[in-house]
Amino acid sequence: MNERASDPQYTAPPIIEAVIEFRFANGLPDADLSKIGKRLKRSYANQLDGQNVEFQFNIEAQHADFSTKPTIRLSSEDQADIAVIQQQTLTWSRLAPYLGWDSFIERVRSDAEEVHKIVGPFRLDRIGVRYINRIDVPLNKDGGAPYGEYLAINIDIPESIQSVKNYAWRFEYQVPDSDLLAILQSAIVSPEVPNTGAFILDVDVVASQNIPLRIDEIFIKLEEMRRAKNRFFEMSIRDEARRMFDK
Amino acid sequence: MNMEQSLFSDFRQREVLVSSSSMAQSGLTLDNILSGHRGTLKTAATHAQNKELSLEARVFEALAAAKIWTSRVAMHLNDDARRRYFKQLDRLHDTDEWAGEEFPVALDSYKGFIRFMLLTKSDSKPGLALSAKGNLVAVWQSGEDRLTIEFHPEGSADWLVSRKLEGLWERAAGNSTIARIPEVIAPYNPKVWLEQKL
């Protein structure tokens, strides 16, 4: 594995969205949601209050249920820093350009400490650290995007199939000697950048057991999850990709 | 929903993404694609409370959508350029200066502009304006010579070249796909605009 796996810092990382999520075992009272919104708003330029509408369609039973839940969405002036407050979850996102873990986790920590002052100890039943990357592979002279030169995990396709129009894969992996679950996914998506093919590499590390109650210990857990996320990202890419992220 | 749609192609979809990015609801993204039909499909949508959007709200949504989309290509832009575009967009959307009939920037028109800058690998600093329909218009000036491009949402663009060559004005105009513009304006030596660093 690449030696940078423990702390890769690329000049142009392919991260299109980094997400940290806390899911509360018992949810948050409505009254606390607006207090949290007011408190965190101090650190964000924009606030949008809305309703999260959830539909559940059971096609076999021909039955549909829906429910609405208040959602507070906070965002920075450039829309790259986002926090979403819902009854069940607190979610922080950082869109590109990604400024590094230190900057991201500092915002999460600062917000979490403010929330802690309002709701007391966190009883979380799930923590997630998810990084969605898009690898923009330059097209070759035949108009193909040789993703195999950039991505190390690929579907094993027979040699008689020269190229594919689309692919998608996903696997889950229990990280050895830990209680973390890693979920890796990849698929072809529409390119955003001219003369490239676009490939999503989604690395999601989830903790749903032995989640500490103390906020400082939660952040130690997040560091462990971050290291796992970095390991999986590094094992999923090749040097050609690393060179591109360091342009 | 394919994965492309599930990512934030517009502001309202972005609302969905934040939820779907959360591990609790990730069924909206690749999970559904990869596991196929499960009998029960769960989806979510967020609705802003204002159904009839005011001018300010429409402007906010348009700017937010442009900035969020920029994040999808931000790794290919230098940060100065990104900040400059945002500043220009904010200035163009100062509603105090608006008469009330204007449209905020059309996201797909803005995408066309950014893609043109990426395609030409240009660090130039064009002036930006908005057409009455909300199309982004970029203007490059080099002395008296001028290149103007209006980016249409469907991926084409109107371009107008005005150059003084050997003491005589030469003007040309056309409509092309964004990918073809560098080729069709090549006879007018677009480097004077696209490679200028002011």
Boltz contact constraints between the chains, C-beta under 6 A:
constraints:
  - contact:
      token1: [A, 12]
      token2: [B, 75]
      max_distance: 6.0
  - contact:
      token1: [A, 16]
      token2: [B, 72]
      max_distance: 6.0
  - contact:
      token1: [A, 19]
      token2: [B, 21]
      max_distance: 6.0
  - contact:
      token1: [A, 21]
      token2: [B, 22]
      max_distance: 6.0
  - contact:
      token1: [A, 21]
      token2: [B, 23]
      max_distance: 6.0
  - contact:
      token1: [A, 23]
      token2: [B, 24]
      max_distance: 6.0
  - contact:
      token1: [A, 50]
      token2: [B, 46]
      max_distance: 6.0
  - contact:
      token1: [A, 50]
      token2: [B, 47]
      max_distance: 6.0
  - contact:
      token1: [A, 50]
      token2: [B, 48]
      max_distance: 6.0
  - contact:
      token1: [A, 51]
      token2: [B, 47]
      max_distance: 6.0
  - contact:
      token1: [A, 52]
      token2: [B, 44]
      max_distance: 6.0
  - contact:
      token1: [A, 52]
      token2: [B, 46]
      max_distance: 6.0
  - contact:
      token1: [A, 53]
      token2: [B, 45]
      max_distance: 6.0
  - contact:
      token1: [A, 54]
      token2: [B, 44]
      max_distance: 6.0
  - contact:
      token1: [A, 55]
      token2: [B, 43]
      max_distance: 6.0
  - contact:
      token1: [A, 56]
      token2: [B, 42]
      max_distance: 6.0
  - contact:
      token1: [A, 57]
      token2: [B, 41]
      max_distance: 6.0
  - contact:
      token1: [A, 58]
      token2: [B, 40]
      max_distance: 6.0
  - contact:
      token1: [A, 59]
      token2: [B, 39]
      max_distance: 6.0
  - contact:
      token1: [A, 60]
      token2: [B, 39]
      max_distance: 6.0
  - contact:
      token1: [A, 71]
      token2: [B, 46]
      max_distance: 6.0
  - contact:
      token1: [A, 78]
      token2: [B, 67]
      max_distance: 6.0
  - contact:
      token1: [A, 78]
      token2: [B, 86]
      max_distance: 6.0
  - contact:
      token1: [A, 79]
      token2: [B, 64]
      max_distance: 6.0
  - contact:
      token1: [A, 79]
      token2: [B, 67]
      max_distance: 6.0
  - contact:
      token1: [A, 79]
      token2: [B, 68]
      max_distance: 6.0
  - contact:
      token1: [A, 80]
      token2: [B, 71]
      max_distance: 6.0
  - contact:
      token1: [A, 84]
      token2: [B, 18]
      max_distance: 6.0
  - contact:
      token1: [A, 89]
      token2: [B, 22]
      max_distance: 6.0
  - contact:
      token1: [A, 91]
      token2: [B, 18]
      max_distance: 6.0
  - contact:
      token1: [A, 91]
      token2: [B, 22]
      max_distance: 6.0
  - contact:
      token1: [A, 93]
      token2: [B, 18]
      max_distance: 6.0
  - contact:
      token1: [A, 95]
      token2: [B, 71]
      max_distance: 6.0
  - contact:
      token1: [A, 96]
      token2: [B, 71]
      max_distance: 6.0
  - contact:
      token1: [A, 96]
      token2: [B, 74]
      max_distance: 6.0
  - contact:
      token1: [A, 96]
      token2: [B, 75]
      max_distance: 6.0
  - contact:
      token1: [A, 97]
      token2: [B, 74]
      max_distance: 6.0
  - contact:
      token1: [A, 128]
      token2: [B, 23]
      max_distance: 6.0
  - contact:
      token1: [A, 168]
      token2: [B, 33]
      max_distance: 6.0
  - contact:
      token1: [A, 168]
      token2: [B, 34]
      max_distance: 6.0
  - contact:
      token1: [A, 170]
      token2: [B, 30]
      max_distance: 6.0
  - contact:
      token1: [A, 170]
      token2: [B, 34]
      max_distance: 6.0
  - contact:
      token1: [A, 185]
      token2: [B, 30]
      max_distance: 6.0
  - contact:
      token1: [A, 187]
      token2: [B, 3]
      max_distance: 6.0
  - contact:
      token1: [A, 189]
      token2: [B, 3]
      max_distance: 6.0
  - contact:
      token1: [A, 189]
      token2: [B, 4]
      max_distance: 6.0
  - contact:
      token1: [A, 190]
      token2: [B, 4]
      max_distance: 6.0
  - contact:
      token1: [A, 192]
      token2: [B, 72]
      max_distance: 6.0
  - contact:
      token1: [A, 192]
      token2: [B, 73]
      max_distance: 6.0
  - contact:
      token1: [A, 193]
      token2: [B, 73]
      max_distance: 6.0
  - contact:
      token1: [A, 193]
      token2: [B, 76]
      max_distance: 6.0
  - contact:
      token1: [A, 193]
      token2: [B, 118]
      max_distance: 6.0
  - contact:
      token1: [A, 194]
      token2: [B, 115]
      max_distance: 6.0
  - contact:
      token1: [A, 194]
      token2: [B, 118]
      max_distance: 6.0
  - contact:
      token1: [A, 194]
      token2: [B, 119]
      max_distance: 6.0
  - contact:
      token1: [A, 206]
      token2: [B, 23]
      max_distance: 6.0
